[in-house]
Amino acid sequence: MNKWGVITGGHLRPRTLQQKGATRDALREHVLPLWRAGVLPAPEVSVLPLAEASTGHVMLEQSRVIGKAVLRAF
């Protein structure tokens, strides 16, 4: 199953300040240049009305959203 693994996010809260700084520096050095060059897709926010919650679930289940799916309640 390892060959199908994908890292999609993580939490920095349990990390030390030194580890958080190293993560920040690595992102600046390795990831941000790829986003700026258009190599990596930028995260997106899809906003849907509450009535379309099922559509949002399908989008998430099919990995059609790189970022967040937000339901608008009003």
N, C-alpha and C positions, 0 to 999 in steps of 0.2 A: 504494500500500500504506500510505501514511501515515495515511489515514483509519481504518484498522483497528488502528493501534498502541495499545498499552496499557502504561503504566509499572506494573510490579508490584513493583519493589524495586531496590535498588542497594547499592553499597559505599561507605563513607565512608573507608576506609583510605587511598586515595591522595590525599585532600583535605587541605588545610592546616587548622590549628586554627581560623583565621578562617572558612574555608568551612564547617567542621563546625558552628561556632557559628551561622552564618547559617542553615544548614539546620535546626538545632534550633529556632531562634527562629521560622522560617517555619512549621514543623510546629505549634508551640505556638499560633501566631496563627491559622492557617488550617485545619488538619486536626483538631486535638483538639476544638475547639468543635463541629465537625460530628459527630464520633463521640459526644460527650456528648449532643448533641441527637437522636441516632438517625438522622441523615441518611445517614451512611456505615455500612456493615456493619463490625462489629468483626472483627479477625482471629480465626480459630478454629484449634484444634488437634484434628485427628481422629486418634485412636489406634486402630489395628487390630491384631489378632493377626497374626503372621508368615504364618500359613496363608491370610490374606486379602490378601496383597500384590497380587494381580491386581486386586482390588476397589479398592485404593488407587491403582493406576496408572490405572484407568478414571476415578476421581474427579478425578485431576489432569488427565488428558487432556481431560476434559469441562468443566474449570474449575468443578467443583462445590465446591471447597475454596478459601476465602479465608484463607490462612494456611499451615499445615503439615499434612502427612499423616505420621504417625509409625507405624512398625511395631514392635510389642512382641515381643521375641524369647523371652520366658519367661512 
